[in-house]
Amino acid sequence: MSESDSDEENFIRYGTPLEPFEEDEVPTKRKYQQQPDQYAVDEHGRRRFHGAFTGGFSAGFGNTVGSAEGWTPATFKSSRSEKAQRTNQRPEDFMDEEDRGEHGIAPRHMQTHSEFSGQKRTRPRQYHDGPIPGEPVLEQLVQAVHETAAVKMLRAMGWRQGQGTGERVSGQQKKRARDQHKVYGCYIPPEMRPVSSIACIIENTQTEDDNDSSSSEVDYDTLFAPDDYEPYILHRKNDRFGLGYSGLSRHSVLGNLVGEYGSQPSSSRSHLVMKEKGRKVSIRGQAFGVGAFEAEDDDIYASEDMSHYDFSLGGTDSKTDRKPVREKSNNVLEGFVKSSAPLPSVPSYPAPALPRDYRPAAAGARRSRFEPTDQPQRDQGLGRHELTAEARGALLGETPLTKQPEPSTKTIDKEEALLKVLGRNVNFVSKDTENKSIDFIPITDSGKELTKVFKPFASDRKKQARYERYLVDKAVVWERGGESDSLTEWEREREMVEFEQAAKLYKPLSGIMGDRFTHASEPDEALNPLSAVAKSSINYGLATREQTEAAARGVYGVMTRREAPWRPDSLVCKRFNVPEPGGVRQEEKKDDKPKVSYSIFSYMESSVHDKDSFTKEQSTFSGSKSLQREPPKPSQTEPTSNTDEITTKTDETMSSKGIERLFKPEITPTGFRKRLTVAELFLKESEMNKDQGKEVTETINKFDKMDLYKSIFLSDSEDEEPIPDKNKTDFIDVPKNVERNTSPPRGIFANINFDELNSWKRNDDKPPTGTKKDEEKIEEKDSNSNEEQYYGPKIPDNLKKRLEADVGDVVTAVQEIDSSSSSDSWVDVKEVKKKKKKKVKKHKSKHKKKNSKHKKKDR
Amino acid sequence: MSEISVLSTIKCNQQTIRSVRFNVDGTYCLTCGSDKKIKLWNPHRELLLKTYGGHANEVLDAAGSCDSSHIISCSADKSAILWDVTTGQPIRRYRGHASSVTCIKFNEESSMAVSGSIDNTVAFWDIMSRRNEPILVLKDAKDSITSIQVTDHEILTCSVDNHVRLYDIRMAKMISDYIGHIITYGSMTRDGQCYVLSCNDNTIKLFDKDSGEILNTFKGHECRDLRLENAVNEKDSLIISGSATGEVFYYDLISSNVSQKLVHGPKPVVSLSHHPTDCYLLTASENEIKLWGTKKMEL
């Protein structure tokens, strides 16, 4: 203590002393203590990132001027003993070790090449075909160390390299699998399979031995792994050589491509080399084939490369050695072994027996398409396909063109040959038609003539003769026919059936059909497409004769006018701001849905629409008979004015019954198109009876009115127009509609448009149209007359009948108009029908035909 | 009657003008060219306002809507197109005809278009909805439809099958009249009581709608094989027809005399359109249209 005091005294003080530290005083400012972990430190504990430098290299301190070591500039030293090396400074020179570390900027560490890491699947690489074909040996030696996960998994499951995957199989199975190896192209039978070399033979024998041994060891139940899958790799053909020819290999002996490197850069890889521009093309490579003077032609199909050439001077000792050896060995081609098993004998089949009527013809002999075939016509289920042009003509009541018997194909006379040369159709245009005497088809032929003249088997005269005999007497045909002996029993039977069918089909139908057709108004110039289309104003838009006459006279008005109900779409009405007329719309909509009707009538119908019954009909089909057989469908009638219906009724079917039926309640216009159920029918009938009285009186009133109109409008025109007495007969005609056959036209009628035919006919024998308008008015009212519109007590039945008898004429007249005036609306009717028939699938195609045909006619 | 003279002539550069139509109030007109385009003009000022292109074949007829916001046109490409007037873009395309669509009309409220075609059908197209199929197809005609007129509740169709058919929506009736000649164009008088039918026997026939009787026949023009159109003037006093000789005939409706003959040019005048309320007439011949009238319209 004293010492210190003395020290204090001895020292001389300079400057001002610090203020004495007062112990109780709390220091206001604490010195900021930086935490050690806030410094970036390298692995050696040295501090990184100095100063403001906060990113990138930490070299700001490492090898720079400011560092502890200082910056040492690169020096250049070069002496005699140590020559200065040329040094390139790399960015790494300016980096610290850490930057080159694992997480640094330029990491430097050893990695397995991706090829060997097993991470990537190795693609099957194409090995260029060097001198050593196949996979390079080195490639096999240096195998990928790592395996894919799949391989590892397989390994874990017990798979070995070289084995196939899958269930273990027995030796036999394995062998079988090997035999059933998939082969593209022709499969060589196992006996004939080539074995490439003797070694293979040995192997073969070994496998056979194996086979034997395995068969002996079957009881051991040894299971083998299946064979490895060998991918079948198709090599793309990238040259234009012939198949199997590879040209001169572009690879030199050393394996590199010719002209790949080491030669001038200008040299192309092509074998064709342009020496001087546009001057000369030199071709290098090997030509294909063997020269004519070359003695040895053993190896022409071997793929050649340079190894086949001699590169040394000297004799051809090796070659001479080789050849005899080969020839001695087996007397077969190299790579082939003489098979021990004999070739399987080719089974020989006897030549097929020729059909009886086969006549050999030279292959080169040309036949015209239209030449008659001597073979019998194809037998088709339905007879109508056998209809020829003549047959159809006969059906139409045409007098067949007097045709000379067809000369057999062998003896075509000169004239015909000439015609053929001219390109004329020999068969269709016979010589008789040339004079054009028969331009139109006479339609009034009696049936008797037809049977005589018409020849369904005209192509085969013998057959025709037989047929004619058959027609005379059905039993006699086969007894005495000398030539019929040449026919087999089966043929006879078939012919018999054919004849039967033909006799039925080709029965003259003049009664039914004769009045359905009319002359064409214009000659058909179908043969000359360039002929101008003639303006035919006749029957334009189905105008009747009366109409055309009236128009020609300029008497327009009642004569030319025609009204038809037309139902605009509800949306159209809406858009035109017109209230929809009538409430019939809903009803029609209802009709769209196929209602399941349990009416008796539907059952009656079904007998016709069924497929079986249809075919039955077909088989027993004969003109009008089937129609007669048809059950009458009383409430099927659709008496509404716009429904013109097919009347395929013949006159003989007209019965008093039909007329009676006319006056039955069904005939009263109902506006219903659908079949009625029984319940509905009863309901309807009762209501009808109610309405009948009023209706009748109304019609009477109108009839009176009609007379009035007649006297006003038709005073002049009626005189000129003879009132046809037909009116009376037509009265009887009317029931046609009633008993009308609504089933689709079948058989030969399938393609005939009766609707059109009918309407045309009808238009002709229509009474003078003077009363028409009014009648139509009546008609419309009638058709519109729904039950609700009538009130009052129903008329008793007996009274009703009496009234009907009185008004009969009116009603029939009305009916008449129905059918005639409806030609306007008949597209609609068609549509309705179409709709109906869409349900019946089997008629669909027929209908299409029909419709299209109809359209054509309309044009 | 004051003298009618040419007020303006427009070369349309549309090859042949198939039809020329006034719009609803007669201030604009549409020309349908065989260059597949429709042009909207102000004929009084000879101004081209817009061109509507999009048809794939000759445009045969066009009509403007009642509010002049849409145009409907029909073409030989079997389709009809509804256009927006201002943008010139096609709004809807109606395909449904099997052949060239020869004539098209809007109904009174332009909520529906009625088109007639060579395929013998008349189709009703709903403009209001987005339906692309025709609502109704009339298949009564047995030959091509040549013209259509639409009134508030009737549709008059003329056909090559020599029939005129009047479809009355109110009565739910179709009245067909057999004329005996091919009817190239049918119009109705403004009182709606008569048909004016251009027939190819070089006549125009006036028919009473209710009875179907012929009232008058007008002769003087030449028809040849052309689809001549006719028109009725604003007062229903004159029948106007084009002619193959390049003239325009004015017939007196009552006396059937030729009251005036305008010479358009050497080429036939096929299409014409009369102003709905005033005495203006548009005629088209080859690629030019002419506006005829008594006085210039004050604009």
Interface residues (C-beta under 8 A of the other chain):
Chain A: S537 Y540 G541 L542 A543 Q547 T548 A550 A551 A552 G554 Y556 G557 V558 T560 R561 R562 E563 A564 P565 W566 R567 P568 D569 L571 V572 C573 R575 F576 N577 V578 P581 G582 D824 S825 V827 D828 E831 D858 R859
Chain B: N107 E108 E109 S111 M112 N120 F124 D126 M128 I135 L136 K139 D140 A141 K142 D143 D152 H153 S159 V160 D161 N162 H163 Y167 D168 I169 R170 M171 A172 K173 M174 I175 S176 D177 Y178 I179 G180 H181 I182 F207 S211 G212 E213 I214
